[in-house]
């Protein structure tokens, strides 16, 4: 009986984790370049059940009576890096990557420490000094890992290779980086990724599309359907727990009367 109670409880914990992931996806459905998350579930290792010190078989004798699977446990969360649809903005400094790869951004922490982060969010702008930055003010890096500075008095154009031109002169090239294995990328905040030990950067043949933004790859309808499914699964496990609780309460009361 206790095994069934624990199995239902572990199922509720797992469904709660799935719900947290789904609600976060929905909250970022309109976030530029956001990549949806998913979650996996794993079953606990099956364990053998033994009867120990049963007087019918003698003391210090254990007898195998079967196996026991204690239910489900939370697995790993993962990121779906599939490309989102493009939205036309007409803004030169709105950039969308066609293909695989990431923009390189110099991120500054609250402590003033800088590090390179990677993003698909190409909603860039020029600050008052003429530097190409994100909406949070982080510097976009060129192919030499330098800040990109433009003349704010001149018009600019950006071609599909990421080259930035002003009056026919090549000013800089937006750097794109891809990785052999995205498992070595971890999410940092909502829209950044950072490379951890073992990540192998590679070049990419992706295109840079000026005047467009990549939308999130989240299907609101699909996420809503998944949320309904998760809610029903949670309620089912909850009813199982309530049923076991009533049975245990009845059993304890009956044993109490016998005493």
C-alpha positions in Angstrom: 0.0 0.0 0.0 2.8 2.4 0.9 4.5 1.6 -2.4 1.4 2.7 -4.3 1.2 5.9 -2.2 4.8 6.7 -3.0 4.4 5.9 -6.7 1.4 8.4 -6.9 3.3 11.0 -5.0 6.4 10.8 -7.2 4.1 11.1 -10.2 2.7 14.3 -8.8 6.2 15.8 -8.3 7.1 14.8 -11.9 3.9 16.4 -13.3 4.6 19.6 -11.3 8.0 19.9 -12.9 6.6 19.4 -16.3 4.0 22.1 -15.6 6.7 24.6 -14.5 8.6 24.1 -17.8 5.4 24.5 -19.9 4.3 27.7 -18.1 7.8 29.2 -18.6 7.6 28.3 -22.3 4.2 30.1 -22.5 5.6 33.1 -20.7 8.3 33.4 -23.3 6.1 32.7 -26.4 6.6 36.3 -27.6 10.3 36.5 -26.6 12.6 37.1 -29.6 14.8 34.1 -30.4 13.6 32.1 -27.4 14.1 28.4 -27.5 11.6 26.2 -25.8 12.5 23.8 -23.0 11.3 20.2 -22.5 11.6 17.8 -19.7 12.1 14.0 -19.5 11.0 11.5 -16.9 12.8 8.4 -15.7 11.6 5.4 -13.7 13.4 4.6 -10.5 15.6 1.5 -10.7 13.6 -1.7 -9.9 14.6 -3.1 -6.6 14.1 -6.6 -5.2 11.8 -7.1 -2.2 12.7 -9.6 0.5 11.0 -10.8 3.6 13.4 -10.6 6.5 13.3 -12.4 9.8 10.0 -14.1 9.0 9.3 -16.6 11.8 7.7 -19.0 9.2 11.1 -19.4 7.5 13.4 -18.9 10.5 15.4 -16.1 11.9 18.2 -14.5 9.9 16.7 -15.9 6.7 15.7 -13.5 3.9 13.2 -14.7 1.3 12.7 -13.0 -2.1 9.1 -12.1 -2.6 9.2 -10.1 -5.8 10.4 -6.8 -7.2 9.4 -3.2 -6.6 9.5 -0.1 -8.8 9.1 3.0 -6.6 7.6 5.1 -9.4 8.9 8.0 -11.5 11.6 10.5 -11.0 12.4 13.8 -12.7 14.8 13.4 -15.6 16.8 16.1 -17.4 15.5 19.3 -19.0 16.5 20.0 -22.5 16.4 22.9 -25.0 14.8 22.6 -28.5 17.1 24.6 -30.8 14.9 24.3 -33.9 14.6 27.6 -35.8 11.6 29.9 -35.2 9.8 31.8 -37.9 11.0 35.3 -39.1 9.1 38.5 -38.5 9.9 41.5 -40.8 10.6 44.7 -38.9 12.3 46.9 -41.6 15.0 47.9 -39.0 18.5 47.5 -40.3 19.9 46.4 -37.0 17.3 43.7 -36.4 19.1 40.6 -37.4 17.8 37.0 -37.7 20.0 34.0 -38.3 19.0 31.7 -41.1 20.4 28.3 -40.1 22.5 27.1 -37.1 24.6 29.4 -35.0 24.5 32.2 -32.5 25.4 35.8 -32.2 28.4 36.6 -29.9 27.7 39.1 -27.1 29.9 40.5 -24.4 27.9 40.2 -21.3 28.6 42.3 -18.2 27.6 40.9 -14.8 26.4 43.0 -11.9 29.9 42.6 -10.5 31.4 44.2 -13.6 32.8 40.9 -14.9 32.6 40.3 -18.7 32.2 37.1 -20.5 31.0 35.9 -23.9 27.4 34.7 -24.2 25.6 33.3 -27.2 22.1 34.3 -28.4 19.6 34.0 -31.2 18.0 37.3 -30.2 19.1 39.7 -32.9 17.1 42.7 -31.6 20.1 45.1 -31.7 20.4 48.8 -31.7 23.1 51.6 -31.7 23.8 53.3 -28.4 24.7 57.0 -28.2 28.3 56.2 -28.8 27.6 54.3 -32.0 28.2 50.8 -30.6 26.0 47.9 -31.7 24.4 46.6 -28.5 21.5 44.4 -27.3 18.4 45.8 -25.7 20.2 45.3 -22.4 23.2 47.3 -23.5 25.6 44.3 -24.0 28.1 44.7 -26.8 27.7 42.7 -30.0 31.0 41.3 -31.1 32.6 41.1 -34.6 34.7 38.4 -36.1 37.7 39.7 -34.3 35.9 39.6 -30.9 35.8 43.4 -30.8 32.9 45.8 -30.1 31.2 47.0 -33.3 31.2 50.8 -33.7 29.5 52.7 -36.5 29.2 56.3 -37.5 25.7 57.3 -36.4 25.6 60.0 -39.0 25.7 57.6 -41.9 23.3 55.0 -43.1 24.3 51.3 -42.7 23.5 48.1 -44.5 24.2 44.5 -43.5 24.5 41.7 -46.0 23.8 38.0 -45.6 27.4 37.2 -44.6 27.1 39.7 -41.6 29.3 42.4 -43.2 28.3 45.9 -42.2 28.7 48.6 -44.8 28.6 52.4 -44.6 29.1 54.5 -47.8 30.5 51.5 -49.6 33.1 50.8 -46.9 33.3 47.6 -44.9 33.1 48.6 -41.2 32.8 45.3 -39.4 31.4 41.8 -39.7 28.9 40.3 -37.2 30.4 37.2 -35.7 28.4 33.9 -35.8 29.5 30.8 -33.8 28.1 27.3 -33.9 28.9 24.3 -31.7 29.4 20.6 -32.5 27.2 19.5 -29.6 24.5 21.8 -28.1 24.6 19.6 -24.9 27.5 21.7 -23.9 25.5 24.9 -24.0 23.5 25.9 -20.9 20.8 28.5 -20.7 21.8 31.8 -19.0 18.8 33.9 -18.2 16.0 33.8 -20.7 17.8 34.4 -24.0 21.6 33.8 -23.5 23.5 30.6 -23.6 27.0 30.0 -22.2 29.5 27.3 -23.3 30.7 25.0 -20.6 33.8 22.8 -20.5 33.8 20.4 -23.4 32.0 22.8 -25.8 33.7 22.8 -29.3 33.0 26.0 -31.3 32.7 25.6 -35.1 32.1 27.9 -38.1 28.7 28.1 -39.6 27.2 28.7 -43.1 24.2 30.4 -41.7 23.0 33.7 -43.2 22.3 37.0 -41.4 19.0 38.5 -42.4 18.8 42.2 -41.8 15.4 43.7 -41.1 14.0 40.5 -39.5 13.7 39.0 -36.1 13.5 35.3 -35.3 10.4 34.5 -33.2 10.3 31.9 -30.5 9.9 28.3 -31.6 7.0 27.8 -29.2 3.6 26.7 -30.4 1.1 28.2 -28.0 -1.6 25.7 -29.0 0.7 22.7 -28.4 1.8 24.0 -25.1 -1.8 24.6 -24.0 -2.8 21.0 -25.0 0.3 19.7 -23.1 -0.8 21.7 -20.0 -4.2 20.2 -20.0 -2.7 16.7 -20.3 -0.3 17.4 -17.4 -3.2 18.8 -15.2 -5.2 15.7 -15.8 -2.3 13.4 -15.0 -1.6 15.4 -11.8 -5.2 15.2 -10.7 -5.2 11.4 -11.3 -2.2 10.9 -9.1 -3.8 13.2 -6.5 -6.9 11.1 -6.4 -4.8 8.0 -5.9 -3.1 9.6 -2.9 -6.4 10.6 -1.5 -7.8 7.1 -1.9 -4.8 5.5 -0.2 -5.1 8.1 2.6 -8.7 7.1 3.2 -7.9 3.3 3.1 -5.0 3.8 5.6 -7.2 5.9 7.9 -9.9 3.2 7.9 -7.3 0.5 8.5 -5.8 2.3 11.4 -9.2 2.9 13.0 -10.2 -0.8 12.6 -6.9 -2.0 14.2 -7.5 0.5 17.0 -10.9 -1.1 17.7 -9.4 -4.5 17.8 -6.9 -3.3 20.5 
